[in-house]
Amino acid sequence: MAGINPFTVAGFDSPMQPLCPFRHEHDDLYVGVDDSERQYERFRRHLGDLSSLRSDGRIALVTGDTGCGKSALVNRCAAWVVRKLTALGVTANVVDATTALAAARPSSPAERLAAVTDHLFDALRHLDVLEPTTLAEFELNRTNPMRVYRNLYRYLRPDHALVVLLPSPGVRWDEVVTYADLRQGNVLFVAESDALGEKDVARIANAVERHTRLVDLRVGALKPGDVRAFVADRFGRHRAGRFPALADAVPEWADSLALTVGQLQRILHSTYEHLLDQDTDYGDRPVTKEDILADIRRRNRLLDAP
């Protein structure tokens, strides 16, 4: 029986890519760690039957430290909205604008907004969801966020809706407020940030409360028992393929080693991949904390090398 890495996600190039159920069959890969399950339920409760989304548009913000699973939660929420709208007879698409700033490197909030609308035009034209009679108007205004978002409901074909995943690097609290002010029916904006704290979220909620309710979600650090639950889930998915178990003491020890689910995934995937590459006694003995620490030191040496 061939050796496998149980922490590899099929179809992904990198083990650190966030789960994405609106593109892949990832719905059952989510594990309820770091409060993510409760936050997902909170999102569904706030959106309800999607009537407010359809009539006025909505905005959601996911906050938390780097690696705590914000993007995976965002993608899960987006996939749920698409499924629910589809069941209502509405064609829904996700526009992933999270990388829209990578090439443009805008320096001001206004330039950031314009970069997203420019990206939005190309994405929607590719999806073929734009009303032909307004296509020229949208193209003319593609870098004018105020005109684009105020008219987005006209630019879309009837009974179409959008979930727009906004760029996260450097997002400011007042930028989120602007998106909330510009939202239109059948459009859900979703932003994520590892820099905005509770005070910023409160400022946003207060600024928009007269015309909408911010859906604010927060994921955090792993809790005691989360490592064991994550490992049990990943091990339980593999009926074919040989891989070593974790030594009994490792999950509790790792509770204090890995602060976020991203760190846990990186540590375990890297350790198992390195042991698999050695191909000596892979699968014949448990993985110990010494194995994990040795792999962490190996990776740190590579990163620190001149």
C-alpha positions in Angstrom: 0.0 0.0 0.0 1.5 3.3 -1.1 2.4 6.0 1.5 0.4 9.2 1.4 0.3 12.5 3.2 -3.0 12.7 5.0 -2.9 16.5 5.2 -2.8 17.0 1.4 -6.0 18.5 -0.1 -6.7 16.8 -3.5 -6.5 19.2 -6.4 -4.5 21.9 -4.6 -0.9 22.8 -5.5 -0.2 24.2 -2.0 -1.3 22.7 1.4 -1.9 26.3 2.5 -4.6 27.1 0.0 -7.9 27.8 1.8 -10.8 25.5 1.3 -13.1 26.7 -1.5 -16.4 24.9 -1.8 -17.8 27.1 -4.6 -15.0 25.8 -6.8 -14.3 22.3 -5.4 -16.1 19.6 -3.5 -14.8 20.9 -0.1 -18.0 21.2 1.9 -17.3 18.1 4.0 -13.6 19.1 4.6 -14.4 21.7 7.2 -13.6 20.9 10.8 -15.3 22.8 13.6 -12.2 24.3 15.2 -11.3 27.8 16.3 -15.0 28.7 16.6 -15.4 28.6 12.8 -18.6 26.4 12.9 -20.4 28.9 15.2 -19.4 31.8 13.0 -20.7 30.0 9.9 -24.0 29.4 11.7 -24.0 33.1 12.7 -23.6 34.1 9.1 -26.5 31.9 7.9 -28.7 33.2 10.7 -28.0 36.8 9.8 -28.6 36.3 6.1 -31.7 34.3 6.8 -33.9 33.8 3.8 -31.8 36.2 1.8 -34.7 38.6 1.3 -32.6 41.6 2.6 -29.7 40.6 0.3 -32.1 40.5 -2.7 -33.7 43.8 -2.0 -30.9 45.9 -0.6 -27.6 44.0 -0.7 -25.5 43.1 2.3 -22.0 43.3 3.6 -20.0 40.8 5.8 -16.6 41.2 7.5 -14.5 38.4 8.8 -11.7 39.3 11.1 -9.0 37.3 12.9 -5.3 36.7 13.0 -3.3 35.4 10.1 -3.8 31.7 9.5 -6.9 31.3 11.6 -9.1 30.3 8.6 -10.7 33.6 7.6 -10.5 32.9 3.8 -11.9 29.3 4.2 -14.8 30.7 6.2 -15.4 33.4 3.6 -15.5 30.8 0.8 -17.8 28.6 2.8 -20.2 31.4 3.4 -20.1 32.4 -0.3 -20.8 28.8 -1.4 -23.9 28.7 0.9 -25.3 31.9 -0.6 -24.8 30.6 -4.1 -26.6 27.3 -3.3 -29.5 29.1 -1.5 -30.0 31.7 -4.2 -29.9 28.9 -6.9 -32.6 27.1 -5.0 -34.7 30.3 -5.2 -34.2 30.5 -9.0 -31.5 33.1 -9.0 -28.3 32.7 -10.9 -25.5 33.5 -8.4 -21.8 33.9 -9.1 -18.8 34.5 -6.9 -16.3 37.1 -8.1 -13.0 36.6 -6.3 -11.4 40.1 -6.3 -9.0 39.2 -3.4 -6.0 39.5 -5.8 -7.3 42.5 -7.7 -4.7 44.8 -6.1 -1.7 42.6 -6.7 -0.6 44.1 -10.1 -2.1 47.6 -9.7 -0.7 48.2 -6.2 -3.0 51.2 -5.5 -1.9 53.5 -2.7 -5.2 55.2 -1.7 -8.7 53.9 -0.8 -10.1 55.5 -4.0 -7.6 53.7 -6.2 -8.3 50.4 -4.4 -12.0 50.8 -5.1 -11.3 51.6 -8.7 -9.0 48.5 -9.1 -11.9 46.3 -7.8 -14.5 47.7 -10.2 -12.0 47.3 -13.1 -11.5 43.7 -12.1 -15.2 43.3 -11.7 -16.0 44.3 -15.2 -13.6 41.7 -16.7 -14.9 39.0 -14.4 -18.5 39.6 -15.2 -18.0 39.9 -18.9 -16.2 36.5 -18.8 -19.1 35.0 -16.9 -21.5 36.4 -19.5 -23.9 37.8 -16.8 -24.0 41.4 -18.0 -27.0 42.9 -19.7 -26.0 43.6 -23.3 -27.7 46.9 -23.4 -25.6 48.3 -20.5 -22.3 46.7 -21.4 -20.9 49.8 -23.0 -21.9 51.9 -20.1 -20.3 49.6 -17.6 -17.1 49.5 -19.6 -17.0 53.3 -19.8 -17.4 53.5 -16.0 -15.3 50.5 -15.0 -12.8 52.6 -13.0 -15.5 54.8 -11.4 -16.7 52.9 -8.3 -19.5 55.3 -7.5 -21.2 54.9 -10.9 -20.5 51.1 -11.1 -21.9 50.1 -7.8 -24.9 52.5 -8.0 -25.8 50.9 -11.3 -24.7 47.4 -10.8 -28.2 46.1 -10.5 -28.9 47.4 -14.1 -25.7 46.0 -15.5 -26.5 42.5 -14.4 -29.0 40.3 -16.3 -32.3 39.8 -14.5 -32.4 37.3 -11.7 -28.6 37.3 -11.3 -26.8 38.0 -8.1 -23.2 38.4 -7.0 -21.0 37.6 -4.1 -17.9 39.8 -4.3 -14.9 38.8 -2.3 -13.0 42.0 -1.6 -9.2 42.4 -1.4 -7.9 42.0 2.2 -4.4 43.5 2.3 -4.5 46.9 4.0 -8.3 47.2 4.1 -9.4 50.1 6.3 -12.5 50.4 8.4 -13.8 53.4 6.4 -13.3 51.4 3.2 -15.6 48.7 4.4 -18.1 51.5 5.2 -17.9 52.8 1.7 -18.7 49.3 0.3 -21.7 49.1 2.7 -22.9 52.5 1.4 -22.5 51.5 -2.2 -24.2 48.1 -2.0 -27.2 47.3 -4.2 -29.8 44.6 -4.3 -28.5 41.1 -5.2 -24.9 42.0 -4.2 -23.1 40.6 -1.2 -19.7 42.2 -0.4 -17.4 40.1 1.8 -14.2 41.5 3.3 -11.6 39.9 5.6 -8.9 41.4 7.7 -6.2 40.5 10.1 -5.7 44.1 11.1 -9.1 45.4 12.0 -9.9 44.8 15.7 -13.1 45.0 17.8 -13.0 48.8 17.9 -12.8 49.0 14.1 -15.7 46.5 13.7 -17.8 48.5 16.2 -17.1 51.7 14.2 -18.2 50.1 11.0 -21.3 48.7 12.5 -22.2 52.1 14.0 -21.5 53.9 10.7 -23.8 51.7 8.6 -26.6 50.8 11.1 -29.1 53.3 9.7 -29.4 51.5 6.4 -28.0 48.0 6.9 -26.6 45.5 9.5 -23.0 44.5 9.3 -22.5 40.7 9.4 -19.4 40.6 11.6 -17.7 37.2 12.1 -14.5 36.6 14.0 -12.4 33.4 14.1 -9.5 33.0 16.5 -6.9 30.7 18.0 -7.2 27.0 18.4 -8.8 25.8 21.6 -7.8 22.7 23.7 -9.0 19.6 21.8 -9.0 21.3 18.4 -5.7 19.6 17.3 -7.1 16.2 18.1 -10.3 16.9 16.3 -8.5 18.2 13.2 -6.1 15.2 13.1 -8.9 12.7 13.6 -10.9 14.2 10.8 -8.0 14.1 8.3 -6.9 10.6 9.3 -10.5 9.3 9.1 -10.8 10.3 5.4 -8.1 7.9 4.1 -9.1 4.3 3.7 -6.4 3.6 1.2 -2.8 4.6 1.6 -0.3 4.1 4.4 0.7 6.8 6.8 1.9 6.9 10.4 -0.3 7.8 13.3 0.6 10.6 15.7 2.1 9.5 19.0 -0.5 9.7 21.8 1.0 12.7 23.5 1.4 14.9 20.4 -2.2 16.4 20.0 -2.2 17.9 23.6 1.4 19.0 23.2 0.6 20.6 19.8 -2.3 22.5 21.4 0.3 24.9 22.7 2.5 24.8 19.6 0.0 25.7 16.9 -1.9 28.9 17.6 -4.0 28.8 14.4 -5.4 26.1 12.1 -3.1 27.4 9.3 -0.1 26.9 11.5 -1.3 23.4 12.4 -1.8 22.5 8.7 1.6 23.8 7.8 3.4 22.0 10.6 1.7 18.6 10.1 1.7 18.6 6.3 5.4 19.6 6.2 6.4 16.9 8.8 4.5 14.2 7.0 5.8 15.3 3.6 9.4 15.3 4.8 9.1 11.8 6.4 7.4 10.6 3.2 10.3 11.9 1.1 12.8 10.0 3.3 10.8 6.8 2.6 12.6 4.8 5.3 10.1 3.5 7.9 7.2 5.7 6.9 4.1 4.2 8.4 5.9 1.8 10.7 6.1 4.0 13.7 4.2 7.0 15.1 5.2 10.6 14.4 6.6 12.1 17.6 7.0 15.7 18.8 10.7 15.2 18.1 9.9 14.6 14.4 7.8 17.7 14.3 10.4 19.9 16.0 13.1 18.6 13.7 11.0 19.5 10.7 10.3 23.0 12.1 14.1 23.5 12.6 14.8 22.3 9.1 12.3 24.7 7.6 13.6 27.6 9.7 17.2 26.9 8.5 16.0 27.0 4.9 14.2 30.3 5.5 17.2 31.8 7.3 19.8 30.7 4.7 21.5 33.6 2.9 
